[in-house]
Amino acid sequence: MIWDKKIECMSRDEMSALQSERLVKLVKYVYENTPFYRKKMDEMGVLPNDIKNIEDITKLPFTTKDDLRDNYPFGLFAVPQTDIVRIHASSGTTGKATVVGYTQNDLDVWADCVARCFAMAGVDKNDIIQIAYGYGLFTGGLGAHGGAEKIGATVVPMSTGNSKKLTTMMEDFGVTAIACTPSYLLHISELLAQENKLDAIKLKTAICGAEPWTEKMRNEIEQKLNINAFDIYGLSEVMGPGVACDCIHHKGLHVCEDHFYPEILDSTTFKHKNEGETGELVFTTLTKEGLPLLRYRTKDLTSIDYSTCECGRTSARISRFKGRVDDMLIIRGVNVFPSQVEAALVDVKEISPHYMMVVDRINNLDTLEIQLEVKPEYFADAISGLEKLTQKISHVITQALGLSAKIKIVEPKTLVRSEGKAVHVIDKRKLY
């Protein structure tokens, strides 16, 4: 196994010095190249010269997903379009995607970070790895692909959508590693069992991410496939997969903190939490050129551990996520907000504002059912034309969310009303 001990085994003082140096350069860079940050810093009375080390990061403004949407598509880019060599995007709550641009150096750094994570999982140039994340605007496929090539592994760019072909290639090619969502890997394990191929494959490692999963799920994957499964974390706004990954000891995800500075904050007071305390994860991208971010609020709840890991790495580790500050769901790798459903259905005259999203995991794949109340005045027509109305709504939802959902039309006043904040989500996966 190859890994960068010079970086991953730095002392805390050495890492802090490197982060300080990079933060000073970053602040000057965004002040000069991103009008959004220059305006925010001017309003706060903060100049680049005021930032002298990493401890001064508290003087800087936060960035949110709404800031990216409000500056759609390229308003937060710090370089001209001619320097952007790739664009990725994630779904937005109102149809506006959050757009991320990468320079060539950004892609090189990204590949290095993913390669570091894959090395942490024991993958090297002797492996044949299937990338079964989606390719395209989603960062998973191409992000994992770049890291696998960087480490020298043989890459099979499988993507998603053809599980039978995936299992066939897994056997025929002698695949030893796979990168995909954990729920999809459980589905693949069942297919392999049905095809009596479990003894025929050479798989030994899985690097899973893009959706929340439990230790119970990891254990089930490892037992069914007789492999080691690792948790990789990232988000498109910050970079993509490769921001952090766990090692063989599975005691937290090691952050590539020479590139991404983590803070754990109280999401109300914005004061730093102590080591081991749960708070909101905030990242500053120390080396990004295309879309550098100051103190980006991920909305993910976790804690941080700065002690040296049993593997020998000294990089900070974040714990398994304990939830989110907002109501975002991750379904089959797609970010989904209840407000997207509301926005999508506003022009469907037959439907009332009352709805319920039911998320489940069936046959180890995430499912989404949206229950919708029809308005009383349209009830008779809706029943007679139920199939047509369902198809119409299904199309609207697919266009808005970027994934399919089962549509269930119910009678008026069927769905439960709440006396307080409306509850629009039942996530049965939490019972898994």
Contacts in CASP RR format, 6 or more apart in sequence:
PFRMAT RR
TARGET T0000
AUTHOR 0000-0000-0000
METHOD contacts of the structure
MODEL  1
MIWDKKIECMSRDEMSALQSERLVKLVKYVYENTPFYRKKMDEMGVLPND
IKNIEDITKLPFTTKDDLRDNYPFGLFAVPQTDIVRIHASSGTTGKATVV
GYTQNDLDVWADCVARCFAMAGVDKNDIIQIAYGYGLFTGGLGAHGGAEK
IGATVVPMSTGNSKKLTTMMEDFGVTAIACTPSYLLHISELLAQENKLDA
IKLKTAICGAEPWTEKMRNEIEQKLNINAFDIYGLSEVMGPGVACDCIHH
KGLHVCEDHFYPEILDSTTFKHKNEGETGELVFTTLTKEGLPLLRYRTKD
LTSIDYSTCECGRTSARISRFKGRVDDMLIIRGVNVFPSQVEAALVDVKE
ISPHYMMVVDRINNLDTLEIQLEVKPEYFADAISGLEKLTQKISHVITQA
LGLSAKIKIVEPKTLVRSEGKAVHVIDKRKLY
1 119 0 8 1.000
1 122 0 8 1.000
1 124 0 8 1.000
2 119 0 8 1.000
2 124 0 8 1.000
2 151 0 8 1.000
3 116 0 8 1.000
3 119 0 8 1.000
3 120 0 8 1.000
3 313 0 8 1.000
4 116 0 8 1.000
7 258 0 8 1.000
7 315 0 8 1.000
8 116 0 8 1.000
8 254 0 8 1.000
8 313 0 8 1.000
8 314 0 8 1.000
8 315 0 8 1.000
9 312 0 8 1.000
9 313 0 8 1.000
9 314 0 8 1.000
10 18 0 8 1.000
10 258 0 8 1.000
10 314 0 8 1.000
10 315 0 8 1.000
11 314 0 8 1.000
12 306 0 8 1.000
12 314 0 8 1.000
15 257 0 8 1.000
15 258 0 8 1.000
15 314 0 8 1.000
15 315 0 8 1.000
16 53 0 8 1.000
16 54 0 8 1.000
18 258 0 8 1.000
19 54 0 8 1.000
19 257 0 8 1.000
19 258 0 8 1.000
19 261 0 8 1.000
19 286 0 8 1.000
20 52 0 8 1.000
20 53 0 8 1.000
20 54 0 8 1.000
20 55 0 8 1.000
22 258 0 8 1.000
22 286 0 8 1.000
22 287 0 8 1.000
23 51 0 8 1.000
23 53 0 8 1.000
23 54 0 8 1.000
23 56 0 8 1.000
23 57 0 8 1.000
23 261 0 8 1.000
23 284 0 8 1.000
23 286 0 8 1.000
24 48 0 8 1.000
24 51 0 8 1.000
24 52 0 8 1.000
24 53 0 8 1.000
26 284 0 8 1.000
26 285 0 8 1.000
26 286 0 8 1.000
26 287 0 8 1.000
26 292 0 8 1.000
26 294 0 8 1.000
27 48 0 8 1.000
27 51 0 8 1.000
27 60 0 8 1.000
27 294 0 8 1.000
28 48 0 8 1.000
29 78 0 8 1.000
29 292 0 8 1.000
30 37 0 8 1.000
30 38 0 8 1.000
30 78 0 8 1.000
30 292 0 8 1.000
30 294 0 8 1.000
31 37 0 8 1.000
31 38 0 8 1.000
31 41 0 8 1.000
31 47 0 8 1.000
31 48 0 8 1.000
32 38 0 8 1.000
33 78 0 8 1.000
33 79 0 8 1.000
34 76 0 8 1.000
34 77 0 8 1.000
34 78 0 8 1.000
34 292 0 8 1.000
36 67 0 8 1.000
36 71 0 8 1.000
36 75 0 8 1.000
36 76 0 8 1.000
37 61 0 8 1.000
37 294 0 8 1.000
40 61 0 8 1.000
41 47 0 8 1.000
41 48 0 8 1.000
41 60 0 8 1.000
41 61 0 8 1.000
44 59 0 8 1.000
44 61 0 8 1.000
46 59 0 8 1.000
46 60 0 8 1.000
46 61 0 8 1.000
50 56 0 8 1.000
50 59 0 8 1.000
51 57 0 8 1.000
51 59 0 8 1.000
51 60 0 8 1.000
54 261 0 8 1.000
57 261 0 8 1.000
57 263 0 8 1.000
57 284 0 8 1.000
57 295 0 8 1.000
58 272 0 8 1.000
60 284 0 8 1.000
60 294 0 8 1.000
60 295 0 8 1.000
61 294 0 8 1.000
61 295 0 8 1.000
62 270 0 8 1.000
62 282 0 8 1.000
62 294 0 8 1.000
62 295 0 8 1.000
62 296 0 8 1.000
62 297 0 8 1.000
63 293 0 8 1.000
63 294 0 8 1.000
63 295 0 8 1.000
63 296 0 8 1.000
63 297 0 8 1.000
64 296 0 8 1.000
64 297 0 8 1.000
65 92 0 8 1.000
65 98 0 8 1.000
65 237 0 8 1.000
65 297 0 8 1.000
65 299 0 8 1.000
67 76 0 8 1.000
68 76 0 8 1.000
68 98 0 8 1.000
68 99 0 8 1.000
68 237 0 8 1.000
69 92 0 8 1.000
69 93 0 8 1.000
69 94 0 8 1.000
69 96 0 8 1.000
69 98 0 8 1.000
72 96 0 8 1.000
72 97 0 8 1.000
72 98 0 8 1.000
72 99 0 8 1.000
73 97 0 8 1.000
73 99 0 8 1.000
74 81 0 8 1.000
74 99 0 8 1.000
74 101 0 8 1.000
76 291 0 8 1.000
76 293 0 8 1.000
77 84 0 8 1.000
77 101 0 8 1.000
77 290 0 8 1.000
77 291 0 8 1.000
78 289 0 8 1.000
78 290 0 8 1.000
78 291 0 8 1.000
78 292 0 8 1.000
79 103 0 8 1.000
79 289 0 8 1.000
79 290 0 8 1.000
83 103 0 8 1.000
83 289 0 8 1.000
83 290 0 8 1.000
84 101 0 8 1.000
84 102 0 8 1.000
84 103 0 8 1.000
84 290 0 8 1.000
85 102 0 8 1.000
85 103 0 8 1.000
85 104 0 8 1.000
85 107 0 8 1.000
86 101 0 8 1.000
86 102 0 8 1.000
86 107 0 8 1.000
86 142 0 8 1.000
87 99 0 8 1.000
87 100 0 8 1.000
87 101 0 8 1.000
87 102 0 8 1.000
87 137 0 8 1.000
88 99 0 8 1.000
88 100 0 8 1.000
88 101 0 8 1.000
88 102 0 8 1.000
88 136 0 8 1.000
88 137 0 8 1.000
88 138 0 8 1.000
88 139 0 8 1.000
88 142 0 8 1.000
88 236 0 8 1.000
88 240 0 8 1.000
89 97 0 8 1.000
89 98 0 8 1.000
89 99 0 8 1.000
89 100 0 8 1.000
89 137 0 8 1.000
89 236 0 8 1.000
90 97 0 8 1.000
90 98 0 8 1.000
90 100 0 8 1.000
90 137 0 8 1.000
90 138 0 8 1.000
90 139 0 8 1.000
90 235 0 8 1.000
90 236 0 8 1.000
90 237 0 8 1.000
90 335 0 8 1.000
91 97 0 8 1.000
91 334 0 8 1.000
91 335 0 8 1.000
91 336 0 8 1.000
91 340 0 8 1.000
91 401 0 8 1.000
91 402 0 8 1.000
92 98 0 8 1.000
92 335 0 8 1.000
92 337 0 8 1.000
92 340 0 8 1.000
93 337 0 8 1.000
93 339 0 8 1.000
93 340 0 8 1.000
93 343 0 8 1.000
94 339 0 8 1.000
94 340 0 8 1.000
94 343 0 8 1.000
95 340 0 8 1.000
95 343 0 8 1.000
95 400 0 8 1.000
97 137 0 8 1.000
98 236 0 8 1.000
98 237 0 8 1.000
100 139 0 8 1.000
100 236 0 8 1.000
100 237 0 8 1.000
100 291 0 8 1.000
101 290 0 8 1.000
101 291 0 8 1.000
102 110 0 8 1.000
102 290 0 8 1.000
102 291 0 8 1.000
103 289 0 8 1.000
103 290 0 8 1.000
105 289 0 8 1.000
106 239 0 8 1.000
106 288 0 8 1.000
106 289 0 8 1.000
106 290 0 8 1.000
107 146 0 8 1.000
109 239 0 8 1.000
109 259 0 8 1.000
109 287 0 8 1.000
109 288 0 8 1.000
110 143 0 8 1.000
110 146 0 8 1.000
110 147 0 8 1.000
110 239 0 8 1.000
110 240 0 8 1.000
110 242 0 8 1.000
111 143 0 8 1.000
111 146 0 8 1.000
111 147 0 8 1.000
111 149 0 8 1.000
111 150 0 8 1.000
112 147 0 8 1.000
112 150 0 8 1.000
113 239 0 8 1.000
113 242 0 8 1.000
113 243 0 8 1.000
113 256 0 8 1.000
113 259 0 8 1.000
114 143 0 8 1.000
114 144 0 8 1.000
114 146 0 8 1.000
114 147 0 8 1.000
114 148 0 8 1.000
114 150 0 8 1.000
114 241 0 8 1.000
114 242 0 8 1.000
115 146 0 8 1.000
115 147 0 8 1.000
115 148 0 8 1.000
115 150 0 8 1.000
115 151 0 8 1.000
116 242 0 8 1.000
116 245 0 8 1.000
116 256 0 8 1.000
117 207 0 8 1.000
117 230 0 8 1.000
117 232 0 8 1.000
117 241 0 8 1.000
117 242 0 8 1.000
117 244 0 8 1.000
117 245 0 8 1.000
117 256 0 8 1.000
118 129 0 8 1.000
118 147 0 8 1.000
118 148 0 8 1.000
118 151 0 8 1.000
118 153 0 8 1.000
118 177 0 8 1.000
118 207 0 8 1.000
118 245 0 8 1.000
119 151 0 8 1.000
120 230 0 8 1.000
120 245 0 8 1.000
120 246 0 8 1.000
120 247 0 8 1.000
120 254 0 8 1.000
120 311 0 8 1.000
121 177 0 8 1.000
121 205 0 8 1.000
121 207 0 8 1.000
121 228 0 8 1.000
121 230 0 8 1.000
121 245 0 8 1.000
121 247 0 8 1.000
121 248 0 8 1.000
122 205 0 8 1.000
122 248 0 8 1.000
123 129 0 8 1.000
123 148 0 8 1.000
123 151 0 8 1.000
123 153 0 8 1.000
123 177 0 8 1.000
123 205 0 8 1.000
123 207 0 8 1.000
124 151 0 8 1.000
124 152 0 8 1.000
124 153 0 8 1.000
125 151 0 8 1.000
125 152 0 8 1.000
125 153 0 8 1.000
126 153 0 8 1.000
126 176 0 8 1.000
127 153 0 8 1.000
127 154 0 8 1.000
127 176 0 8 1.000
127 177 0 8 1.000
127 205 0 8 1.000
128 153 0 8 1.000
128 154 0 8 1.000
128 156 0 8 1.000
128 173 0 8 1.000
128 174 0 8 1.000
128 175 0 8 1.000
128 176 0 8 1.000
128 177 0 8 1.000
129 148 0 8 1.000
129 153 0 8 1.000
129 154 0 8 1.000
129 155 0 8 1.000
129 156 0 8 1.000
129 175 0 8 1.000
129 176 0 8 1.000
129 177 0 8 1.000
129 178 0 8 1.000
129 179 0 8 1.000
130 156 0 8 1.000
130 158 0 8 1.000
130 166 0 8 1.000
130 169 0 8 1.000
130 170 0 8 1.000
130 175 0 8 1.000
130 177 0 8 1.000
130 178 0 8 1.000
130 179 0 8 1.000
130 180 0 8 1.000
131 141 0 8 1.000
131 144 0 8 1.000
131 145 0 8 1.000
131 148 0 8 1.000
131 155 0 8 1.000
131 156 0 8 1.000
131 157 0 8 1.000
131 158 0 8 1.000
131 159 0 8 1.000
131 178 0 8 1.000
131 179 0 8 1.000
131 180 0 8 1.000
132 158 0 8 1.000
132 159 0 8 1.000
132 160 0 8 1.000
132 166 0 8 1.000
132 178 0 8 1.000
132 179 0 8 1.000
132 180 0 8 1.000
132 184 0 8 1.000
132 188 0 8 1.000
133 140 0 8 1.000
133 141 0 8 1.000
133 144 0 8 1.000
133 159 0 8 1.000
133 160 0 8 1.000
133 179 0 8 1.000
133 180 0 8 1.000
133 181 0 8 1.000
133 210 0 8 1.000
133 241 0 8 1.000
134 140 0 8 1.000
134 141 0 8 1.000
134 159 0 8 1.000
134 160 0 8 1.000
135 141 0 8 1.000
135 142 0 8 1.000
135 145 0 8 1.000
135 157 0 8 1.000
135 159 0 8 1.000
136 142 0 8 1.000
138 236 0 8 1.000
138 333 0 8 1.000
138 334 0 8 1.000
139 236 0 8 1.000
139 239 0 8 1.000
139 240 0 8 1.000
139 241 0 8 1.000
140 210 0 8 1.000
140 240 0 8 1.000
140 241 0 8 1.000
141 157 0 8 1.000
141 159 0 8 1.000
141 179 0 8 1.000
143 240 0 8 1.000
143 241 0 8 1.000
143 242 0 8 1.000
144 179 0 8 1.000
144 207 0 8 1.000
144 241 0 8 1.000
145 155 0 8 1.000
145 157 0 8 1.000
146 155 0 8 1.000
148 155 0 8 1.000
148 179 0 8 1.000
149 155 0 8 1.000
153 177 0 8 1.000
156 169 0 8 1.000
156 173 0 8 1.000
156 175 0 8 1.000
158 165 0 8 1.000
158 166 0 8 1.000
158 169 0 8 1.000
160 180 0 8 1.000
160 184 0 8 1.000
163 187 0 8 1.000
163 188 0 8 1.000
163 191 0 8 1.000
164 191 0 8 1.000
166 188 0 8 1.000
167 188 0 8 1.000
167 191 0 8 1.000
167 192 0 8 1.000
167 195 0 8 1.000
167 197 0 8 1.000
169 175 0 8 1.000
170 178 0 8 1.000
170 188 0 8 1.000
170 192 0 8 1.000
170 197 0 8 1.000
170 201 0 8 1.000
170 203 0 8 1.000
171 197 0 8 1.000
171 200 0 8 1.000
171 201 0 8 1.000
174 201 0 8 1.000
174 202 0 8 1.000
175 201 0 8 1.000
175 202 0 8 1.000
175 203 0 8 1.000
176 202 0 8 1.000
176 203 0 8 1.000
176 204 0 8 1.000
176 205 0 8 1.000
177 203 0 8 1.000
177 204 0 8 1.000
177 205 0 8 1.000
177 206 0 8 1.000
177 207 0 8 1.000
178 185 0 8 1.000
178 188 0 8 1.000
178 203 0 8 1.000
178 205 0 8 1.000
178 206 0 8 1.000
178 207 0 8 1.000
179 206 0 8 1.000
179 207 0 8 1.000
179 208 0 8 1.000
179 232 0 8 1.000
179 241 0 8 1.000
180 188 0 8 1.000
180 206 0 8 1.000
180 208 0 8 1.000
180 209 0 8 1.000
181 208 0 8 1.000
181 209 0 8 1.000
181 210 0 8 1.000
181 211 0 8 1.000
181 332 0 8 1.000
181 333 0 8 1.000
182 206 0 8 1.000
182 208 0 8 1.000
182 209 0 8 1.000
182 211 0 8 1.000
182 213 0 8 1.000
182 217 0 8 1.000
182 218 0 8 1.000
182 221 0 8 1.000
182 229 0 8 1.000
183 211 0 8 1.000
183 213 0 8 1.000
183 217 0 8 1.000
183 332 0 8 1.000
183 361 0 8 1.000
183 364 0 8 1.000
183 365 0 8 1.000
183 366 0 8 1.000
184 332 0 8 1.000
184 364 0 8 1.000
184 365 0 8 1.000
185 206 0 8 1.000
185 208 0 8 1.000
185 221 0 8 1.000
185 225 0 8 1.000
185 229 0 8 1.000
186 217 0 8 1.000
186 220 0 8 1.000
186 221 0 8 1.000
186 224 0 8 1.000
186 364 0 8 1.000
187 363 0 8 1.000
187 364 0 8 1.000
187 365 0 8 1.000
189 198 0 8 1.000
189 221 0 8 1.000
189 224 0 8 1.000
189 225 0 8 1.000
189 364 0 8 1.000
190 363 0 8 1.000
190 364 0 8 1.000
192 198 0 8 1.000
192 201 0 8 1.000
192 225 0 8 1.000
193 224 0 8 1.000
198 224 0 8 1.000
198 225 0 8 1.000
198 226 0 8 1.000
201 225 0 8 1.000
203 225 0 8 1.000
203 227 0 8 1.000
204 227 0 8 1.000
204 228 0 8 1.000
205 227 0 8 1.000
205 228 0 8 1.000
205 229 0 8 1.000
205 230 0 8 1.000
206 221 0 8 1.000
206 225 0 8 1.000
206 227 0 8 1.000
206 228 0 8 1.000
206 229 0 8 1.000
206 230 0 8 1.000
207 229 0 8 1.000
207 230 0 8 1.000
207 232 0 8 1.000
207 245 0 8 1.000
208 221 0 8 1.000
208 229 0 8 1.000
208 230 0 8 1.000
208 231 0 8 1.000
208 232 0 8 1.000
209 231 0 8 1.000
209 232 0 8 1.000
209 233 0 8 1.000
209 241 0 8 1.000
210 241 0 8 1.000
210 330 0 8 1.000
210 333 0 8 1.000
211 330 0 8 1.000
211 331 0 8 1.000
211 332 0 8 1.000
211 333 0 8 1.000
211 366 0 8 1.000
212 321 0 8 1.000
212 323 0 8 1.000
212 330 0 8 1.000
212 429 0 8 1.000
213 231 0 8 1.000
214 432 0 8 1.000
215 250 0 8 1.000
215 320 0 8 1.000
216 432 0 8 1.000
217 432 0 8 1.000
218 229 0 8 1.000
218 231 0 8 1.000
218 250 0 8 1.000
221 227 0 8 1.000
221 229 0 8 1.000
222 228 0 8 1.000
222 229 0 8 1.000
228 248 0 8 1.000
230 245 0 8 1.000
230 246 0 8 1.000
230 247 0 8 1.000
230 250 0 8 1.000
231 245 0 8 1.000
231 246 0 8 1.000
231 250 0 8 1.000
231 253 0 8 1.000
231 320 0 8 1.000
232 241 0 8 1.000
232 242 0 8 1.000
232 244 0 8 1.000
232 245 0 8 1.000
232 253 0 8 1.000
233 241 0 8 1.000
233 242 0 8 1.000
233 243 0 8 1.000
233 244 0 8 1.000
233 245 0 8 1.000
233 253 0 8 1.000
233 318 0 8 1.000
234 240 0 8 1.000
234 241 0 8 1.000
234 242 0 8 1.000
234 243 0 8 1.000
234 244 0 8 1.000
235 243 0 8 1.000
235 298 0 8 1.000
237 291 0 8 1.000
237 293 0 8 1.000
237 296 0 8 1.000
238 260 0 8 1.000
238 283 0 8 1.000
238 285 0 8 1.000
238 293 0 8 1.000
238 296 0 8 1.000
238 298 0 8 1.000
239 259 0 8 1.000
239 260 0 8 1.000
239 285 0 8 1.000
239 288 0 8 1.000
242 256 0 8 1.000
243 255 0 8 1.000
243 256 0 8 1.000
243 260 0 8 1.000
243 283 0 8 1.000
244 253 0 8 1.000
244 254 0 8 1.000
244 255 0 8 1.000
244 256 0 8 1.000
244 260 0 8 1.000
244 317 0 8 1.000
244 318 0 8 1.000
245 253 0 8 1.000
245 254 0 8 1.000
246 252 0 8 1.000
246 253 0 8 1.000
246 254 0 8 1.000
246 317 0 8 1.000
247 254 0 8 1.000
247 309 0 8 1.000
247 311 0 8 1.000
247 313 0 8 1.000
248 311 0 8 1.000
249 309 0 8 1.000
249 310 0 8 1.000
249 311 0 8 1.000
251 305 0 8 1.000
251 309 0 8 1.000
251 310 0 8 1.000
251 317 0 8 1.000
252 305 0 8 1.000
252 317 0 8 1.000
252 318 0 8 1.000
252 319 0 8 1.000
252 320 0 8 1.000
253 317 0 8 1.000
253 318 0 8 1.000
253 319 0 8 1.000
253 320 0 8 1.000
254 309 0 8 1.000
254 313 0 8 1.000
254 315 0 8 1.000
254 316 0 8 1.000
254 317 0 8 1.000
255 262 0 8 1.000
255 315 0 8 1.000
255 316 0 8 1.000
255 317 0 8 1.000
255 318 0 8 1.000
256 315 0 8 1.000
257 315 0 8 1.000
257 316 0 8 1.000
258 286 0 8 1.000
258 287 0 8 1.000
259 285 0 8 1.000
259 286 0 8 1.000
259 287 0 8 1.000
259 288 0 8 1.000
260 283 0 8 1.000
260 284 0 8 1.000
260 285 0 8 1.000
260 286 0 8 1.000
261 283 0 8 1.000
261 284 0 8 1.000
261 286 0 8 1.000
262 281 0 8 1.000
262 282 0 8 1.000
262 283 0 8 1.000
262 304 0 8 1.000
262 316 0 8 1.000
262 318 0 8 1.000
263 272 0 8 1.000
263 281 0 8 1.000
263 282 0 8 1.000
263 283 0 8 1.000
263 284 0 8 1.000
263 295 0 8 1.000
264 272 0 8 1.000
264 273 0 8 1.000
264 276 0 8 1.000
264 277 0 8 1.000
264 278 0 8 1.000
264 279 0 8 1.000
264 280 0 8 1.000
264 281 0 8 1.000
264 282 0 8 1.000
264 302 0 8 1.000
264 303 0 8 1.000
264 304 0 8 1.000
265 271 0 8 1.000
265 272 0 8 1.000
265 273 0 8 1.000
265 279 0 8 1.000
265 280 0 8 1.000
265 282 0 8 1.000
266 272 0 8 1.000
266 273 0 8 1.000
266 279 0 8 1.000
266 280 0 8 1.000
267 279 0 8 1.000
267 280 0 8 1.000
267 297 0 8 1.000
267 299 0 8 1.000
267 301 0 8 1.000
267 325 0 8 1.000
273 279 0 8 1.000
273 303 0 8 1.000
275 303 0 8 1.000
275 304 0 8 1.000
275 305 0 8 1.000
275 306 0 8 1.000
276 303 0 8 1.000
276 304 0 8 1.000
276 305 0 8 1.000
276 319 0 8 1.000
277 303 0 8 1.000
278 301 0 8 1.000
278 302 0 8 1.000
278 303 0 8 1.000
278 319 0 8 1.000
278 322 0 8 1.000
279 301 0 8 1.000
279 302 0 8 1.000
279 303 0 8 1.000
280 297 0 8 1.000
280 298 0 8 1.000
280 299 0 8 1.000
280 300 0 8 1.000
280 301 0 8 1.000
280 325 0 8 1.000
281 298 0 8 1.000
281 300 0 8 1.000
281 301 0 8 1.000
281 302 0 8 1.000
281 318 0 8 1.000
282 295 0 8 1.000
282 296 0 8 1.000
282 297 0 8 1.000
282 298 0 8 1.000
283 293 0 8 1.000
283 295 0 8 1.000
283 296 0 8 1.000
283 298 0 8 1.000
284 293 0 8 1.000
284 294 0 8 1.000
284 295 0 8 1.000
284 296 0 8 1.000
285 291 0 8 1.000
285 292 0 8 1.000
285 293 0 8 1.000
285 296 0 8 1.000
297 325 0 8 1.000
299 324 0 8 1.000
299 325 0 8 1.000
299 326 0 8 1.000
299 328 0 8 1.000
300 321 0 8 1.000
300 323 0 8 1.000
300 324 0 8 1.000
300 325 0 8 1.000
301 321 0 8 1.000
301 322 0 8 1.000
301 323 0 8 1.000
301 324 0 8 1.000
301 325 0 8 1.000
302 318 0 8 1.000
302 319 0 8 1.000
302 320 0 8 1.000
302 321 0 8 1.000
302 322 0 8 1.000
303 318 0 8 1.000
303 319 0 8 1.000
304 316 0 8 1.000
304 317 0 8 1.000
304 318 0 8 1.000
304 319 0 8 1.000
305 316 0 8 1.000
305 317 0 8 1.000
305 318 0 8 1.000
305 319 0 8 1.000
306 316 0 8 1.000
308 314 0 8 1.000
309 315 0 8 1.000
309 317 0 8 1.000
326 337 0 8 1.000
327 337 0 8 1.000
327 338 0 8 1.000
327 424 0 8 1.000
327 425 0 8 1.000
328 335 0 8 1.000
328 336 0 8 1.000
328 337 0 8 1.000
329 335 0 8 1.000
329 336 0 8 1.000
329 337 0 8 1.000
329 357 0 8 1.000
329 359 0 8 1.000
329 425 0 8 1.000
329 427 0 8 1.000
330 336 0 8 1.000
331 359 0 8 1.000
331 366 0 8 1.000
331 368 0 8 1.000
331 403 0 8 1.000
332 365 0 8 1.000
332 366 0 8 1.000
332 403 0 8 1.000
334 401 0 8 1.000
334 402 0 8 1.000
334 403 0 8 1.000
336 357 0 8 1.000
336 368 0 8 1.000
336 401 0 8 1.000
336 403 0 8 1.000
338 357 0 8 1.000
338 424 0 8 1.000
338 425 0 8 1.000
340 400 0 8 1.000
340 401 0 8 1.000
341 355 0 8 1.000
341 357 0 8 1.000
341 370 0 8 1.000
341 397 0 8 1.000
341 400 0 8 1.000
341 401 0 8 1.000
341 424 0 8 1.000
342 353 0 8 1.000
342 355 0 8 1.000
343 400 0 8 1.000
344 396 0 8 1.000
344 397 0 8 1.000
344 399 0 8 1.000
344 400 0 8 1.000
344 401 0 8 1.000
345 351 0 8 1.000
345 355 0 8 1.000
345 372 0 8 1.000
345 393 0 8 1.000
345 396 0 8 1.000
345 397 0 8 1.000
348 392 0 8 1.000
348 393 0 8 1.000
348 396 0 8 1.000
349 375 0 8 1.000
349 378 0 8 1.000
350 374 0 8 1.000
350 375 0 8 1.000
350 378 0 8 1.000
350 381 0 8 1.000
350 382 0 8 1.000
350 389 0 8 1.000
351 372 0 8 1.000
351 373 0 8 1.000
351 374 0 8 1.000
351 375 0 8 1.000
351 393 0 8 1.000
352 372 0 8 1.000
352 373 0 8 1.000
352 374 0 8 1.000
352 375 0 8 1.000
352 412 0 8 1.000
354 372 0 8 1.000
354 373 0 8 1.000
354 415 0 8 1.000
354 417 0 8 1.000
355 370 0 8 1.000
355 371 0 8 1.000
355 372 0 8 1.000
355 373 0 8 1.000
355 415 0 8 1.000
355 424 0 8 1.000
356 370 0 8 1.000
356 371 0 8 1.000
356 415 0 8 1.000
356 416 0 8 1.000
356 423 0 8 1.000
356 424 0 8 1.000
356 425 0 8 1.000
356 426 0 8 1.000
357 368 0 8 1.000
357 369 0 8 1.000
357 370 0 8 1.000
357 371 0 8 1.000
357 424 0 8 1.000
357 425 0 8 1.000
357 426 0 8 1.000
358 368 0 8 1.000
358 369 0 8 1.000
358 370 0 8 1.000
358 371 0 8 1.000
358 426 0 8 1.000
358 428 0 8 1.000
359 366 0 8 1.000
359 367 0 8 1.000
359 368 0 8 1.000
359 425 0 8 1.000
359 426 0 8 1.000
359 427 0 8 1.000
359 428 0 8 1.000
359 429 0 8 1.000
360 366 0 8 1.000
360 367 0 8 1.000
360 369 0 8 1.000
360 428 0 8 1.000
360 429 0 8 1.000
361 367 0 8 1.000
361 428 0 8 1.000
361 429 0 8 1.000
361 432 0 8 1.000
366 429 0 8 1.000
367 406 0 8 1.000
368 401 0 8 1.000
368 403 0 8 1.000
368 404 0 8 1.000
368 405 0 8 1.000
368 406 0 8 1.000
369 405 0 8 1.000
369 406 0 8 1.000
369 407 0 8 1.000
369 408 0 8 1.000
370 393 0 8 1.000
370 397 0 8 1.000
370 405 0 8 1.000
370 406 0 8 1.000
370 407 0 8 1.000
370 408 0 8 1.000
371 408 0 8 1.000
371 410 0 8 1.000
371 415 0 8 1.000
372 393 0 8 1.000
372 407 0 8 1.000
372 408 0 8 1.000
372 409 0 8 1.000
372 410 0 8 1.000
373 410 0 8 1.000
373 411 0 8 1.000
373 412 0 8 1.000
373 413 0 8 1.000
373 414 0 8 1.000
373 415 0 8 1.000
374 382 0 8 1.000
374 389 0 8 1.000
374 409 0 8 1.000
374 410 0 8 1.000
374 411 0 8 1.000
374 412 0 8 1.000
375 412 0 8 1.000
376 412 0 8 1.000
379 411 0 8 1.000
379 412 0 8 1.000
382 389 0 8 1.000
382 409 0 8 1.000
386 409 0 8 1.000
389 409 0 8 1.000
390 407 0 8 1.000
390 409 0 8 1.000
393 407 0 8 1.000
393 409 0 8 1.000
394 404 0 8 1.000
394 405 0 8 1.000
394 407 0 8 1.000
397 404 0 8 1.000
397 405 0 8 1.000
397 407 0 8 1.000
398 404 0 8 1.000
398 405 0 8 1.000
416 423 0 8 1.000
END
